[in-house]
């Protein structure tokens, strides 16, 4: 009797997980088929994340943040695509709503931890934000903004994003890197010059431009159209 009850419960949980997964997949595919809906969804994602970032001390009412948000939304103006990765990847989040609740918190705290400079020179946030800013400025001074710069800066951002709980194992790292590099390569140069020129601006860039797209990649397996492949 107990065994039957356990089996029934397990089957119901499995069925519920399958239903949640299928619902998320159906919604993601609907976004891929409707650009206006995808833009609206990305706008909502940005708004939801901005509330969490505000709790972490970011000024989400600043011009820099607003311009970053616009750049993020512009990235899906040509649509999104549903992406698949190896079946061996452990997909922790089966329900998109649960994913956003957990991942938004993880991304905002992770952005503070890894992309925001602190008083200590050895703090991970100081080290990473300084490295990103220095790399960007180095390319601007010698070559200007080009593909190589996007690849170098995107690689640095990807390595730290990958450390954030809920990201690693829930998307393909190479695809994540491709999306981030493409986001940088196609971003408004004015946004890059303001945000990446100083370590203090790096967290604003990651939070307003990159973070919402990472959330969508993890939670719904969608990416801005054409950005899942390596930048050419």
One Martini backbone bead per residue (centre of mass of N, CA, C, O) as a GRO file, in nm:
protein
  232
    1UNK     BB    1   0.060   0.062  -0.023
    2UNK     BB    2   0.301   0.249   0.012
    3UNK     BB    3   0.427   0.191  -0.265
    4UNK     BB    4   0.186   0.295  -0.430
    5UNK     BB    5   0.192   0.583  -0.323
    6UNK     BB    6   0.477   0.654  -0.413
    7UNK     BB    7   0.432   0.596  -0.713
    8UNK     BB    8   0.204   0.798  -0.758
    9UNK     BB    9   0.361   1.048  -0.671
   10UNK     BB   10   0.590   1.022  -0.876
   11UNK     BB   11   0.407   1.038  -1.128
   12UNK     BB   12   0.290   1.320  -1.068
   13UNK     BB   13   0.557   1.469  -1.069
   14UNK     BB   14   0.641   1.388  -1.354
   15UNK     BB   15   0.393   1.506  -1.496
   16UNK     BB   16   0.434   1.797  -1.395
   17UNK     BB   17   0.712   1.838  -1.523
   18UNK     BB   18   0.625   1.789  -1.814
   19UNK     BB   19   0.414   2.014  -1.829
   20UNK     BB   20   0.608   2.248  -1.765
   21UNK     BB   21   0.801   2.202  -1.996
   22UNK     BB   22   0.593   2.223  -2.230
   23UNK     BB   23   0.494   2.509  -2.161
   24UNK     BB   24   0.767   2.647  -2.201
   25UNK     BB   25   0.814   2.558  -2.491
   26UNK     BB   26   0.558   2.682  -2.615
   27UNK     BB   27   0.624   2.974  -2.535
   28UNK     BB   28   0.896   2.997  -2.678
   29UNK     BB   29   0.781   2.939  -2.965
   30UNK     BB   30   0.591   3.186  -2.964
   31UNK     BB   31   0.822   3.393  -2.959
   32UNK     BB   32   0.958   3.299  -3.227
   33UNK     BB   33   0.671   3.373  -3.390
   34UNK     BB   34   0.672   3.665  -3.217
   35UNK     BB   35   0.825   3.959  -3.197
   36UNK     BB   36   0.639   4.139  -3.026
   37UNK     BB   37   0.627   3.937  -2.790
   38UNK     BB   38   0.933   3.928  -2.737
   39UNK     BB   39   0.965   4.225  -2.665
   40UNK     BB   40   0.765   4.227  -2.431
   41UNK     BB   41   0.909   4.007  -2.264
   42UNK     BB   42   1.181   4.155  -2.234
   43UNK     BB   43   1.069   4.401  -2.093
   44UNK     BB   44   0.965   4.242  -1.846
   45UNK     BB   45   1.238   4.125  -1.763
   46UNK     BB   46   1.378   4.395  -1.712
   47UNK     BB   47   1.182   4.497  -1.496
   48UNK     BB   48   1.212   4.264  -1.295
   49UNK     BB   49   1.522   4.291  -1.258
   50UNK     BB   50   1.536   4.587  -1.167
   51UNK     BB   51   1.409   4.537  -0.891
   52UNK     BB   52   1.644   4.357  -0.789
   53UNK     BB   53   1.878   4.558  -0.839
   54UNK     BB   54   1.775   4.777  -0.648
   55UNK     BB   55   1.816   4.600  -0.389
   56UNK     BB   56   2.146   4.606  -0.458
   57UNK     BB   57   2.194   4.937  -0.537
   58UNK     BB   58   2.096   5.006  -0.807
   59UNK     BB   59   2.046   5.263  -1.052
   60UNK     BB   60   1.759   5.220  -1.252
   61UNK     BB   61   1.717   5.548  -1.322
   62UNK     BB   62   1.944   5.579  -1.491
   63UNK     BB   63   2.072   5.641  -1.796
   64UNK     BB   64   2.255   5.394  -1.817
   65UNK     BB   65   2.038   5.182  -1.758
   66UNK     BB   66   1.830   5.263  -1.975
   67UNK     BB   67   2.023   5.219  -2.216
   68UNK     BB   68   2.071   4.921  -2.157
   69UNK     BB   69   1.778   4.829  -2.185
   70UNK     BB   70   1.744   4.916  -2.477
   71UNK     BB   71   1.966   4.730  -2.588
   72UNK     BB   72   1.830   4.469  -2.503
   73UNK     BB   73   1.565   4.505  -2.662
   74UNK     BB   74   1.699   4.548  -2.944
   75UNK     BB   75   1.813   4.247  -2.968
   76UNK     BB   76   1.489   4.149  -3.033
   77UNK     BB   77   1.377   4.313  -3.290
   78UNK     BB   78   1.432   4.038  -3.487
   79UNK     BB   79   1.405   3.829  -3.273
   80UNK     BB   80   1.372   3.485  -3.177
   81UNK     BB   81   1.515   3.166  -3.067
   82UNK     BB   82   1.495   2.832  -3.037
   83UNK     BB   83   1.700   2.635  -2.825
   84UNK     BB   84   1.931   2.366  -2.832
   85UNK     BB   85   2.086   2.108  -2.638
   86UNK     BB   86   2.230   1.881  -2.493
   87UNK     BB   87   2.081   1.614  -2.323
   88UNK     BB   88   2.308   1.606  -2.092
   89UNK     BB   89   2.196   1.842  -1.977
   90UNK     BB   90   2.108   1.982  -1.681
   91UNK     BB   91   1.764   2.065  -1.618
   92UNK     BB   92   1.653   2.233  -1.349
   93UNK     BB   93   1.442   2.410  -1.505
   94UNK     BB   94   1.094   2.349  -1.579
   95UNK     BB   95   0.992   2.628  -1.471
   96UNK     BB   96   0.994   2.952  -1.561
   97UNK     BB   97   0.895   3.096  -1.307
   98UNK     BB   98   1.089   2.962  -1.109
   99UNK     BB   99   1.340   3.048  -1.254
  100UNK     BB  100   1.314   3.357  -1.232
  101UNK     BB  101   1.309   3.373  -0.928
  102UNK     BB  102   1.590   3.237  -0.882
  103UNK     BB  103   1.774   3.378  -1.104
  104UNK     BB  104   1.740   3.677  -1.044
  105UNK     BB  105   1.879   3.660  -0.771
  106UNK     BB  106   2.145   3.535  -0.869
  107UNK     BB  107   2.223   3.758  -1.074
  108UNK     BB  108   2.229   4.002  -0.884
  109UNK     BB  109   2.435   3.889  -0.679
  110UNK     BB  110   2.647   3.814  -0.896
  111UNK     BB  111   2.700   4.100  -1.000
  112UNK     BB  112   2.815   4.202  -0.736
  113UNK     BB  113   3.040   3.985  -0.698
  114UNK     BB  114   3.175   3.996  -1.019
  115UNK     BB  115   3.105   4.327  -1.136
  116UNK     BB  116   3.179   4.482  -0.859
  117UNK     BB  117   3.358   4.704  -0.710
  118UNK     BB  118   3.581   4.712  -0.436
  119UNK     BB  119   3.806   4.804  -0.200
  120UNK     BB  120   3.926   4.541  -0.272
  121UNK     BB  121   4.167   4.428  -0.502
  122UNK     BB  122   4.088   4.099  -0.457
  123UNK     BB  123   3.815   4.113  -0.537
  124UNK     BB  124   3.627   3.970  -0.776
  125UNK     BB  125   3.482   4.232  -0.870
  126UNK     BB  126   3.741   4.395  -0.914
  127UNK     BB  127   3.896   4.210  -1.103
  128UNK     BB  128   3.684   4.179  -1.330
  129UNK     BB  129   3.607   4.476  -1.392
  130UNK     BB  130   3.898   4.563  -1.457
  131UNK     BB  131   3.953   4.364  -1.687
  132UNK     BB  132   3.725   4.454  -1.873
  133UNK     BB  133   3.796   4.754  -1.896
  134UNK     BB  134   4.090   4.720  -1.991
  135UNK     BB  135   4.027   4.560  -2.246
  136UNK     BB  136   3.849   4.767  -2.383
  137UNK     BB  137   4.051   5.009  -2.380
  138UNK     BB  138   4.276   4.868  -2.537
  139UNK     BB  139   4.118   4.841  -2.803
  140UNK     BB  140   4.033   5.135  -2.844
  141UNK     BB  141   4.334   5.247  -2.858
  142UNK     BB  142   4.430   5.039  -3.109
  143UNK     BB  143   4.139   4.935  -3.282
  144UNK     BB  144   3.882   4.945  -3.163
  145UNK     BB  145   3.569   4.840  -3.219
  146UNK     BB  146   3.559   4.483  -3.237
  147UNK     BB  147   3.549   4.149  -3.251
  148UNK     BB  148   3.787   4.099  -3.059
  149UNK     BB  149   3.668   4.261  -2.827
  150UNK     BB  150   3.406   4.099  -2.790
  151UNK     BB  151   3.548   3.829  -2.730
  152UNK     BB  152   3.714   3.917  -2.483
  153UNK     BB  153   3.488   4.038  -2.306
  154UNK     BB  154   3.286   3.800  -2.328
  155UNK     BB  155   3.469   3.589  -2.193
  156UNK     BB  156   3.482   3.726  -1.914
  157UNK     BB  157   3.179   3.727  -1.856
  158UNK     BB  158   3.118   3.426  -1.887
  159UNK     BB  159   3.296   3.310  -1.657
  160UNK     BB  160   3.121   3.453  -1.430
  161UNK     BB  161   2.835   3.368  -1.504
  162UNK     BB  162   2.897   3.057  -1.470
  163UNK     BB  163   2.918   3.085  -1.143
  164UNK     BB  164   2.623   3.117  -1.126
  165UNK     BB  165   2.366   2.998  -0.984
  166UNK     BB  166   2.175   2.827  -1.249
  167UNK     BB  167   2.364   2.825  -1.503
  168UNK     BB  168   2.527   2.597  -1.457
  169UNK     BB  169   2.387   2.323  -1.647
  170UNK     BB  170   2.140   2.513  -1.802
  171UNK     BB  171   2.359   2.556  -2.026
  172UNK     BB  172   2.554   2.625  -2.289
  173UNK     BB  173   2.856   2.771  -2.280
  174UNK     BB  174   2.910   2.838  -2.576
  175UNK     BB  175   2.638   2.974  -2.626
  176UNK     BB  176   2.662   3.187  -2.411
  177UNK     BB  177   2.909   3.320  -2.534
  178UNK     BB  178   2.788   3.390  -2.808
  179UNK     BB  179   2.566   3.576  -2.703
  180UNK     BB  180   2.744   3.781  -2.553
  181UNK     BB  181   2.923   3.862  -2.790
  182UNK     BB  182   2.690   3.960  -2.973
  183UNK     BB  183   2.583   4.176  -2.783
  184UNK     BB  184   2.843   4.346  -2.801
  185UNK     BB  185   2.878   4.369  -3.117
  186UNK     BB  186   2.562   4.508  -3.136
  187UNK     BB  187   2.602   4.733  -2.957
  188UNK     BB  188   2.585   5.037  -2.860
  189UNK     BB  189   2.868   5.225  -2.842
  190UNK     BB  190   2.769   5.426  -2.623
  191UNK     BB  191   2.719   5.212  -2.407
  192UNK     BB  192   3.003   5.096  -2.392
  193UNK     BB  193   3.166   5.361  -2.328
  194UNK     BB  194   3.024   5.406  -2.052
  195UNK     BB  195   3.031   5.113  -1.910
  196UNK     BB  196   3.347   5.003  -1.990
  197UNK     BB  197   3.550   5.242  -1.897
  198UNK     BB  198   3.465   5.137  -1.607
  199UNK     BB  199   3.427   4.933  -1.342
  200UNK     BB  200   3.153   5.063  -1.242
  201UNK     BB  201   3.000   4.999  -1.529
  202UNK     BB  202   2.990   4.689  -1.561
  203UNK     BB  203   2.742   4.614  -1.386
  204UNK     BB  204   2.542   4.775  -1.557
  205UNK     BB  205   2.579   4.618  -1.816
  206UNK     BB  206   2.515   4.334  -1.715
  207UNK     BB  207   2.236   4.401  -1.584
  208UNK     BB  208   2.090   4.552  -1.839
  209UNK     BB  209   2.193   4.370  -2.095
  210UNK     BB  210   2.265   4.058  -2.016
  211UNK     BB  211   2.086   3.925  -1.791
  212UNK     BB  212   1.807   3.890  -1.939
  213UNK     BB  213   1.921   3.698  -2.162
  214UNK     BB  214   2.019   3.476  -1.974
  215UNK     BB  215   1.746   3.408  -1.851
  216UNK     BB  216   1.615   3.318  -2.121
  217UNK     BB  217   1.815   3.094  -2.190
  218UNK     BB  218   1.760   2.925  -1.930
  219UNK     BB  219   1.434   2.931  -1.896
  220UNK     BB  220   1.354   2.914  -2.242
  221UNK     BB  221   1.555   2.876  -2.476
  222UNK     BB  222   1.633   3.176  -2.570
  223UNK     BB  223   1.746   3.390  -2.848
  224UNK     BB  224   1.865   3.605  -3.029
  225UNK     BB  225   1.866   3.629  -3.346
  226UNK     BB  226   2.183   3.487  -3.444
  227UNK     BB  227   2.340   3.446  -3.139
  228UNK     BB  228   2.425   3.130  -3.107
  229UNK     BB  229   2.655   3.199  -3.281
  230UNK     BB  230   2.944   3.273  -3.382
  231UNK     BB  231   3.109   3.537  -3.445
  232UNK     BB  232   3.191   3.700  -3.780
   0.00000   0.00000   0.00000
